[in-house]
Amino acid sequence: MNVRKKATIIGVLMDLGADRRGVDMGPSAVRVADLNERLETLGYEVLDAGNIPVRNPEMMPVTDSKAKYLPEITAACQTLAEQVEAALEHGSIPIVLGGDHSIAIGSVSGLAAYHRKREQRVGVIWFDAHGDMNTPETSPSGNIHGMPFAAILGHGAQELTHIGGFAPKVHPEDCVLIGARSVDPEEAVALKASGIRVVTMRELDERGMSAVMDEAMWLAARRTAGFHVTMDMDFVDPDFAPGVGTPVPGGPTYRESHLAMEKVADSGKMLSFELTEVNPVFDVANKTAELGVQLILSAFGKKIM
């Protein structure tokens, strides 16, 4: 008997990790682009768990300028971690929709907690124009959406690093950052010292997406149960994805981005997926959310033929 594959969609209305408002509307924009229905056409049984609510910045003061809205972001990430773990317990692949990229702390925490109970490690493939490797001590802005990669590696505010009661969530040798082209000076030092594999846009240009993905998936899966894919939409060149808060020219094209996701699907090693930083305020006719849905579909097995 054929058992249908299951996917659980979890939205996170997170708008606290960055200075530019609007990403809390990202989950709605992605749903408007018919994510649920289009996943079902690929043969998935889709459960939509709704959204994790997050208070907006007007409702509260900034209590720590080095890690803005730390208590609220921690609480949301803790809830997200629990929901991701619950989805996995039910045999479902979590699809997390953001919100800014600070939510990756919760997504990876839930995935790592589930596999930790089974004495397994997990890898991460992080698609992003930025490094996200700042800590409160190095961040020039205090915005936590620039800190999640550091947090899951055990660096930074303990409230974030120890969600679920353990740290680190992942090992650096199981992690790959792809697409980096805008990195703060101190963050660059931290990235080099971290032990993660960093693929800058120059290397991506020189080697090509296919070779980069082959290496990335090998690294992220060789010692692990599989890997989490987290996609910041500013990874993609802003000509194709204008609706982001921190666009950086010179990113991968539409087809390069799809190729990356198609190779993820072919690997069979993806454990969970995350799409962040879709900002309808800066988008054109929901173009970025539409592309985000298309990339999710490619990662979940949609083929040209």
Buried (B, 14 or more C-beta within 10 A) or exposed (E): EEEEBBBBBBBBBBBBBBEBBBBBBBBBBBBBBEBBEBBBEBEBEBBBBEBBEBBEBEEEEEEEEBBBBBEBBBBBBBBBBBBBBBBBEEEBBBBBBBBBBBBBBBBBBBBBBBBBEEEBBBBBBBBBBBBBBBBBEBBEBBBBBBBBBBBBBBBBBEBBBBBBEEBBBBBBBBBBBBBBBBBBEBBBEBBEEBEBBBBBBEBBEEEEBEEBBBBBBEBBBEEBBBBBBBBBBBBBBBEBBBBBBBBBEEBBEBEBBBBBBBBBBEBEBBBBBBBBBBBBEBBEEBBBBBBBBBBBBBBBBBEEE
